[in-house]
Amino acid sequence: MDAAIREKIKLSFSDFIASGRHRVCYQHPFDNSRCIKIHHNAVNIKETLRETRYYYHINNRKRTPSTIPKYYGTLETNLGKGYVFQLIKDNTGCVSQTLDYYLRKEGYFEENKKEIQVAYMEFREQIYNDAIATMTLKTYNIVYQLGYKPYGKFVLVDNLGSAKLIPLDYFSVFARLTLRRRFADFEKLLYRAYSITI
């Protein structure tokens, strides 16, 4: 982890990116390639602890997975403890939007169906090869990074790790078995929620 991020950071509304059920995401005010996640409630940190445990596990791998953001550690902010991650951006420099955003954007999927399908197939294959342990896949936990190759790239930005007491999904063979179910369920979700087959 970087020693430079150990200083206390002041966050303001101008740094705000998005808010989820448990956390708020801010752009790092001194490093626009990173974001800082802060909990709404300091008591409810189970999700983040699960994710950071998993990041410490995969940091021991020889190759860093390309399907998830990098994790840089923690820092103190004026809003409480922050968890620092790579901020996924399009080639324009804008923060990448979620897959949910593009699926809800009128006409976008129909106009870009081929590119989205290619990006999805690559994502599914790569995350399987990386043997990433993940909880349920959701469209708002996956961002669609535009400008990465001709068809864009999917990155899983949330819901990593395993909730099991003994996290067998940390081992590649079990992670891949779980991923088969995760993707089958995700594709059913896409059809039910958006009436699309990807």
Buried (B, 14 or more C-beta within 10 A) or exposed (E): EEEEBEEEBEBEEEBEEBEEEBBBBBBBBEBEEBBBBBBEEEEEBEBBEBBBBBBEBBEEEEEEBEBBBBBBBBBEBEBEBBBBBBBBBBEEEEBBBBBBBBBEEEEBBEEBEEBBBBBBEBBBEBBBEBBBBBBEBBBBBBBBBBBBEEBBBBBBBBBBBBEEEEBEBBEBEBBBBBBEEBBEEBBEBBEEEBEBEB
